């Protein structure tokens, strides 16, 4: 009994040590985006705001597509860390950086067709597209740094170190804000100044990542071996896992994009309403993702080490933290949701329309936290096939059918109901498969 109590205390400390830096790091990200928009918001032409919003959305979709690189790197590295396999730890970073370099080269070589296609699909005004193009074709050169940081941050988390990703994030976002002031307010630049600031901030973050790696993990650089990194059998597993996560991520992007696109079909007021209410979901995700990242690190480590009891106990504690964290958010959204909305907008029509949909917002924390945590657990277990299949089921067999089945009768309510069904289905399906896909990995 004393052993399990002591283990609980130690695991709880580990969870919080890993989670809190990620929470702070996550919260710092939207602040930099707000700074970008604020710089443009003080210029006379409102087209600059649209240009940054449009260009930023394009990059969000592009880089979100490469999110598999961070997750796959974390899972493989955490398991190698648990096995104390220093050679494989170093090779995981090398493989990830090689893939990051290839992905960045792909984006740079195809930047013009990608940019043209993106602006055709987003359908902005000619003036907005002009400034957005200036922004896009400067910021695209940050791709090598941005995607490489996915590799480094994933590797650091796999090494049970979430402080370094926090430091990198704070530097990138702080430098981004500083460069914005310098180029826009200091030099009188416009959208191109914001893009240049983002570019320099990303490379500043990459330089810090390299310095931290060489200073504190330098011994692993001596174990780099191109021949071993490109071993066919290992690469097959590496690409299989990352390929599954890529498909899962693309389906998630399509679902979120579909939510926005369908919101627009209900008119400008409900589009604005849904956009603002969706911020409640995003804000909760910044917090719960901190514990999901902790799950990636701990689950991978315990599977690598073969510690079944610690694996099971850590999962239970993570769910306890998820439930505990979701309660205050549920209460805040249920009783203070309208107050928060008035901070986000002064548009009385939007505020009035939002009242009808606050019931869905209030259900977000309790319904969605299992999906976030289980994503982290499965990443740590590199159980990518189950993650992919869960997303296919939730998107194609539930989200879309539920929405179209109830759209005529429930209108916008059907969209919110379908989205919450989508999140609940992801959590439930992953939970059902957890014994075989996660727990049994410590017995192999």
C-alpha positions, 0 to 999 in steps of 0.5 A: 500500500505504501509502495503504491502511495509513494509511486502515485506521488512520484508519478504525479510530480512527474506528470506536473513537471512535464505538463506545466512547461507545455501549458505555458508554451501552448498559451504563448503561441496565440499571443504571437499571432495576436501581435501579428494582427495587432501590428496590422490593425493599426495601419490605415488599410484593413486589407493588411489584417485580412492578408495576415489572417489569410497567410497565417491560415495557409501556414497553419494548415501547411505546418499542421500537416507536418505535426506528425513529425513531432509526435512520431519523434516523441514516441520513438525517442521516449521508448528508446529512452525507457530502454536506455538505448543511446544509439537509437535515441540519437538515430531517432533525432537524425531520422527526424531531421532528415525527414524535416529537411526533405519536407522543407525542401519540398515546400520551398521547391513547390512554393509558387504552385502551393501559394497560387492554389492556396489563394485560389481556394481561400478566395480573398479580395485582390488587395488582400491576396496581393499583401498575403502573397508578399507575406507568404513568399517571405515566410515560406523560407522559414520552413526549414527552421519551423519543421526542424523545430518539430523534430527537436521539440519532439525529441526533447519531450521524448527525453522527458525534457519539456523545459527546452521546448518551453524556452524555445517557444518563449524565444520564438514568440518573444522574438516574433513580437520584437521583430514585428515592432522593429520592422513595422513600427520602426522601419515602416514595413507592412505585411512583409515586415511581419513575415520577415519577423516570423522568419527570423524568429523561427531561425532564432528558435532553431539556433537555440535548439541546436545550442541546447542539444549540443550543450546538454546532449552532445554525446548523442551527436557522436552516435549519429550514423547515416547508414544505421539511420537509413536502415530499411527495416527501421525506416519502414516502421518509422514511415509507417508510424509517421504515415498513419499520424499524417493521415490522422492529422489530415482528417483532423484538418479537414474536419476543422476546415469543414466546421468553418466552411459549413458555419459560413453557409448559415450566414455571416452572423453565425460564422462569426458566432461559431468562430468566436465560440470555437475559441473556447475549445481551442483555449481548453486544448492549450491546457489539456494538451500539456497533459497529453504531452506528458502522456507521450513522454511517460507512456513511451518511457514506461513501454520502452522500459517494460514497466507495466504497473507504472504504465497503467498507474500513469494512465489512470493518474493522467485521466484523473488530472484530465477530469480534474482540469475539465471541471473548472472549465465546464463551470466557467463555460456554463456560468461565465461563457457569455461574459468571456464572449463580451470580452472577445466582441462587442457585436450585440447580434453575435452575442445574442446569437451565441446564447443559443449555442452556449449549451454545446460550449459548456459540454466541450471540456468533459466530452473532449478531454479523453480524446486529447489525453488518449492521443498523447497516450497512443503517441507514446505507445507509437500505436499509430494505426489505431489513431488513424482508424479512430480518426477515420471512424470519427470523421467519416462514419460519425461526424459527417453522417450526424451533421447531414442527418440532422442539418435540416431539422437542427441547422447550426446546432447539428454542426456543434452536435456532430463536432462533439460526437466526433470528439467523443467517438475519438476518445471512446474508440481509443479507450476501447482499444487501449488494453491491446494497443497500449498496455500489452506493449509492455508484455512483448 
